[in-house]
């Protein structure tokens, strides 16, 4: 995954987290992603896996595709 895509995905996931009213600690705990690993993902230092996205989407109550860059624009 390229750096730009990694950052776009992190931005979408962070926006969905805030919109859902889920704290960073809650997302980490409920998704099973360690806080340090989640921070690396949300700050664009590491690539998301499909499993990461599925766990995050479940916690946030959204589909995995809703977390993908450009998904909101496609829904409009």
FENMO-V687937 format. One record per residue. RES is the residue in one small letter. PHI is phi as a letter, one per 30 degrees, with the letter a starting at -180 (999 if undefined). D_CENTER is the distance of its C-alpha to the mean C-alpha in whole Angstrom. Layout:
# FENMO-V687937
res->RES phi->PHI d_center->D_CENTER
res->RES phi->PHI d_center->D_CENTER
This chain:
# FENMO-V687937
res->x phi->999 d_center->15
res->x phi->d d_center->16
res->x phi->e d_center->15
res->x phi->d d_center->15
res->x phi->d d_center->12
res->x phi->e d_center->10
res->x phi->d d_center->11
res->x phi->d d_center->10
res->x phi->d d_center->7
res->x phi->d d_center->6
res->x phi->d d_center->8
res->x phi->d d_center->6
res->x phi->d d_center->3
res->x phi->d d_center->6
res->x phi->d d_center->8
res->x phi->d d_center->7
res->x phi->d d_center->7
res->x phi->d d_center->11
res->x phi->d d_center->12
res->x phi->d d_center->12
res->x phi->i d_center->13
res->x phi->c d_center->12
res->x phi->d d_center->12
res->x phi->e d_center->11
res->x phi->d d_center->14
res->x phi->d d_center->13
res->x phi->d d_center->9
res->x phi->d d_center->11
res->x phi->d d_center->14
res->x phi->d d_center->13
res->x phi->d d_center->10
res->x phi->i d_center->13
res->x phi->c d_center->11
res->x phi->e d_center->14
res->x phi->e d_center->13
res->x phi->d d_center->14
res->x phi->d d_center->12
res->x phi->d d_center->9
res->x phi->d d_center->11
res->x phi->d d_center->11
res->x phi->d d_center->8
res->x phi->d d_center->7
res->x phi->c d_center->10
res->x phi->i d_center->10
res->x phi->d d_center->13
res->x phi->b d_center->12
res->x phi->d d_center->11
res->x phi->d d_center->8
res->x phi->c d_center->10
res->x phi->d d_center->10
res->x phi->d d_center->11
res->x phi->e d_center->8
res->x phi->d d_center->6
res->x phi->d d_center->9
res->x phi->d d_center->9
res->x phi->d d_center->6
res->x phi->e d_center->7
res->x phi->d d_center->11
res->x phi->d d_center->10
res->x phi->d d_center->9
res->x phi->i d_center->12
res->x phi->b d_center->11
res->x phi->d d_center->11
res->x phi->e d_center->9
res->x phi->d d_center->11
res->x phi->d d_center->10
res->x phi->d d_center->6
res->x phi->d d_center->9
res->x phi->e d_center->10
res->x phi->i d_center->14
res->x phi->d d_center->13
res->x phi->d d_center->14
res->x phi->d d_center->17
res->x phi->d d_center->18
res->x phi->d d_center->18
res->x phi->d d_center->21
